[in-house]
Amino acid sequence: MAELNWKDLGGQLIQLGAPVIGGALLGPLGSTLGGALGTIVAETLGVPATPSGVKEALDKMPGEAAATALSVADRKAEIELEKFKLQLADVQSARQMTETFVKSSSVLQYGSLVVSMLVTIGFFVVLFFLLNFKSQLAETTGQVMLILVGSLASMQVQVVNYWLGSSAGSADKTQALTSLSSVLKK
């Protein structure tokens, strides 16, 4: 027998009272969404986040208890989707603001670029001094430099994420949640 996957649980979840999660799992991106949605269901049921763990728990629960738990999980999924929509709107708003500055030839259009350059240059300058002159620095100064390079490194990650996007996984998540959104609208 083939191993159970999240998509296999879609129909059962719909029947038991989780139309959002079940519908998303049965949709074209069910396999992609399975991990995130399955985790929500598993956490709600208090079982391991595996398709077989969820199925076993649902099979053992009385129908009314399963329906109540899945209704809660379904609502949690809707809340996660709303959070994602707000994050996406925030990012889109920031991009639109930059476009507006560019179209109006505002000096503010260079803000992101200037901040990015300052963080990048600052990071490499501090890193250079730390690597080349650490032995010549007083102990407390060296510790301050380490803290500074750590802070600048985390800022550098944000700069790269701003210009290049956070990751391919984030793009996959965007696509998956967009698909879930279309399922919810039906």
C-alpha positions as CSV (number, residue, x, y, z in Angstrom):
1,M,0.0,0.0,0.0
2,A,1.3,3.5,-0.9
3,E,2.2,5.8,1.9
4,L,-0.5,8.2,3.0
5,N,0.0,11.9,2.0
6,W,-1.8,15.1,2.9
7,K,-3.7,15.3,-0.3
8,D,-5.3,11.9,0.5
9,L,-6.9,13.4,3.6
10,G,-8.6,16.2,1.8
11,G,-12.0,14.5,1.3
12,Q,-12.1,13.2,4.8
13,L,-11.4,16.7,6.2
14,I,-14.1,18.3,4.1
15,Q,-16.6,15.7,5.3
16,L,-15.6,16.2,9.0
17,G,-16.0,20.0,8.9
18,A,-12.8,21.5,7.5
19,P,-13.7,22.7,4.0
20,V,-10.9,25.3,3.7
21,I,-8.2,22.9,4.6
22,G,-9.7,19.9,2.8
23,G,-10.4,21.9,-0.4
24,A,-6.9,23.3,-0.4
25,L,-5.4,19.8,0.0
26,L,-7.5,18.5,-2.9
27,G,-6.6,21.5,-5.1
28,P,-3.7,21.7,-7.6
29,L,-1.2,22.7,-4.9
30,G,-2.4,20.2,-2.3
31,S,1.0,18.5,-2.1
32,T,2.7,21.9,-1.7
33,L,0.3,23.2,0.9
34,G,0.1,19.8,2.8
35,G,2.9,20.4,5.1
36,A,1.7,23.8,6.4
37,L,-2.0,22.9,6.6
38,G,-1.3,19.5,7.9
39,T,0.8,21.0,10.7
40,I,-2.2,23.2,11.7
41,V,-4.5,20.2,11.8
42,A,-2.0,18.1,13.7
43,E,-1.3,20.8,16.3
44,T,-5.0,21.3,16.8
45,L,-5.5,17.5,17.4
46,G,-2.3,17.2,19.5
47,V,-0.8,14.5,17.3
48,P,2.4,14.3,15.3
49,A,2.4,16.3,12.1
50,T,2.2,13.4,9.7
51,P,-0.7,12.4,7.5
52,S,-0.9,9.0,9.2
53,G,-0.9,10.5,12.6
54,V,-3.7,12.9,11.7
55,K,-5.7,10.1,10.1
56,E,-5.4,7.8,13.1
57,A,-6.5,10.6,15.4
58,L,-9.5,11.4,13.3
59,D,-10.5,7.7,13.0
60,K,-10.4,7.3,16.8
61,M,-12.3,10.5,17.6
62,P,-16.1,10.6,17.8
63,G,-17.6,12.5,14.8
64,E,-18.7,15.5,16.8
65,A,-15.3,16.0,18.5
66,A,-13.5,15.6,15.2
67,A,-15.8,18.2,13.6
68,T,-15.2,20.6,16.4
69,A,-11.4,20.2,16.3
70,L,-11.3,20.5,12.5
71,S,-13.5,23.6,12.6
72,V,-10.9,25.2,14.9
73,A,-8.1,24.1,12.6
74,D,-10.0,25.4,9.6
75,R,-10.4,28.8,11.3
76,K,-6.6,28.8,12.2
77,A,-5.9,28.2,8.5
78,E,-8.1,31.2,7.5
79,I,-6.3,33.3,10.1
80,E,-2.9,32.3,8.7
81,L,-4.1,33.2,5.2
82,E,-5.3,36.6,6.4
83,K,-1.9,37.2,8.0
84,F,-0.1,36.3,4.8
85,K,-2.4,38.6,2.8
86,L,-1.5,41.5,5.2
87,Q,2.2,40.8,4.8
88,L,1.9,40.7,1.0
89,A,-0.1,43.9,1.0
90,D,2.6,45.5,3.2
91,V,5.3,44.5,0.8
92,Q,3.3,45.6,-2.2
93,S,2.6,48.9,-0.6
94,A,6.3,49.5,0.0
95,R,7.1,48.7,-3.6
96,Q,4.3,51.0,-4.8
97,M,5.6,53.8,-2.6
98,T,9.1,53.4,-4.2
99,E,7.5,53.5,-7.7
100,T,5.6,56.6,-6.8
101,F,8.8,58.3,-5.7
102,V,10.5,57.3,-8.9
103,K,7.6,58.6,-11.1
104,S,7.6,61.9,-9.3
105,S,11.4,62.3,-9.5
106,S,11.5,62.6,-5.7
107,V,14.8,62.5,-3.9
108,L,13.3,59.9,-1.6
109,Q,13.5,57.4,-4.5
110,Y,17.2,56.9,-3.5
111,G,16.4,56.1,0.2
112,S,16.4,52.3,-0.1
113,L,19.5,52.4,-2.2
114,V,21.4,54.7,0.1
115,V,20.5,52.7,3.2
116,S,21.5,49.5,1.4
117,M,24.8,50.9,0.4
118,L,25.6,52.2,3.9
119,V,24.7,48.9,5.5
120,T,26.8,47.0,3.0
121,I,29.8,49.3,3.1
122,G,29.6,49.4,6.9
123,F,29.5,45.7,7.2
124,F,32.5,45.1,5.1
125,V,34.5,47.9,6.7
126,V,33.9,46.7,10.2
127,L,34.5,43.1,9.1
128,F,37.8,44.2,7.5
129,F,39.0,45.9,10.7
130,L,37.9,43.1,12.8
131,L,39.8,40.5,10.7
132,N,42.9,42.5,10.2
133,F,43.3,44.5,13.4
134,K,41.6,42.4,16.2
135,S,44.9,41.7,17.9
136,Q,45.7,45.4,18.2
137,L,42.3,46.3,19.7
138,A,41.6,46.5,23.4
139,E,39.4,43.6,24.7
140,T,36.3,45.7,25.1
141,T,36.8,47.4,21.8
142,G,37.1,44.0,20.1
143,Q,33.8,42.9,21.8
144,V,32.1,46.0,20.6
145,M,33.3,45.3,17.1
146,L,32.0,41.7,17.3
147,I,28.6,43.0,18.3
148,L,28.7,45.6,15.6
149,V,29.6,43.1,12.9
150,G,26.8,40.8,14.1
151,S,24.2,43.6,13.9
152,L,25.5,44.7,10.5
153,A,25.4,41.1,9.3
154,S,21.7,40.8,10.2
155,M,21.0,44.1,8.5
156,Q,22.9,42.8,5.4
157,V,20.6,39.8,5.2
158,Q,17.6,42.3,5.2
159,V,19.2,44.3,2.4
160,V,19.7,41.2,0.3
161,N,16.1,40.1,1.0
162,Y,14.8,43.5,0.0
163,W,16.6,43.5,-3.3
164,L,16.5,39.8,-4.3
165,G,13.5,38.4,-2.3
166,S,13.9,36.2,0.7
167,S,14.1,32.8,-1.1
168,A,12.6,30.6,-3.7
169,G,10.7,28.9,-0.8
170,S,9.0,32.3,-0.1
171,A,8.0,32.4,-3.8
172,D,6.6,28.9,-3.5
173,K,4.7,29.9,-0.4
174,T,3.3,32.9,-2.2
175,Q,2.1,30.8,-5.0
176,A,0.6,28.2,-2.7
177,L,-1.2,30.7,-0.5
178,T,-2.5,32.5,-3.6
179,S,-4.0,29.1,-4.7
180,L,-5.5,28.7,-1.2
181,S,-7.0,32.1,-1.5
182,S,-8.7,31.2,-4.7
183,V,-10.1,28.0,-3.1
184,L,-11.5,30.1,-0.2
185,K,-13.3,32.5,-2.6
186,K,-15.3,29.7,-4.2
